[in-house]
């Protein structure tokens, strides 16, 4: 079968890190400047201002030189004290990370165990909060990246907000900028994001936003914090600085990205992500593949690998033969699912080449796919993306 979209170009189609734009790469390559100079202070202030729009909030959004997990740790240590009780939605690898971090700081964890690939039922959260009125926080992912599953954040926020002393804390690392997640409107108390996802930068910055309720909790928090002290970070930001040395290159690149979103609109970014995810799911179904999650995320799609195929070999074949990187499953899902990301500077051709690499790889390692079925799926995907571009 002749290739239709594949070429020699390398394509990063993972759920993070993601493909970054030429403009961002150029910003990252600029000569270094000191982080306590007027030229950089201007860039920093611009980012701090535009991040509020990106998070849809009037609250300050703080940047920490760390991975997203550092942002998760900051969320916990700035709002709780040892011995506090929290409810944690554990529906995959990163829900388990919430629980692990909480236990490190001697919090009492009430795990809400959810089958991998399923969204939490809001009634489960309501029930545990009613049974344990001492719970001071509900911790969840918006998107559980390990299973490509979206949780009902608006409904969960409403439940937590109905409890006077219960904060609602969200890992939005694979969610902010991918779907509506209005911080102020929905009543989220702490929201975490990471630079290597929808913000389309290299890994290295985490972002944390606290509500007024969360700042009040911060004043009472007794968890140890030094590097992750968000009050110190906020105070430094108010002076046009960062608490510690700034990630200068990342922040200048972030300014490029946020300026672009400000011009094109957050809604356009969210719509593009959703279109790519819809295209992937439709093409997968045309190829006879099953969507793994019962509540699919717009930011990443998980496909169940056919039983006769080793998912690890499939992912490796796509990378070595077609120069396309996607991710597999984790823990007990290793070799059983394939995860394709929809964030970053993805062109229509990147999307179509990825679907072609998937189809050809399946066929070449033993899954029965006919050329006409592959061509039909690719043609349908191409037509869908053209239609989206014309809307």
Secondary structure, 3 states (H helix, E strand, C coil): CCCCCCCCCCEECCCCCCCCCHHHHHHHCCCCCCCCCHHHHHHHHHHHHHHHHHHCCCCCEEEECCCHHHHHHHHHHCCCCCCCEEEEEECCHHHHHHHHHHHHCCCEEEEEECCCCCCCCHHHHHHHHHHCCCEEEEEEECEECCCCEECCHHHHHHHHHCCCCCEEEEECCCCECCECCCHHHHCCCEEEEECCCCCCCCCCCEEEEECHHHHHHHHHCCCCCCCCCHHHHHHHHCCCCCCCCCCHHHHHHHHHHHHHHHHHCHHHHHHHHHHHHHHHHHHHHHCCCEECCCCECCCEEEEECCCCCCHHHHHHHHHHHHCEECEECCHHHCCCEEEEECCCCCCHHHHHHHHHHHHHHHHHCCCCCCHHHHHHHHHHHHHHHHHHHHC
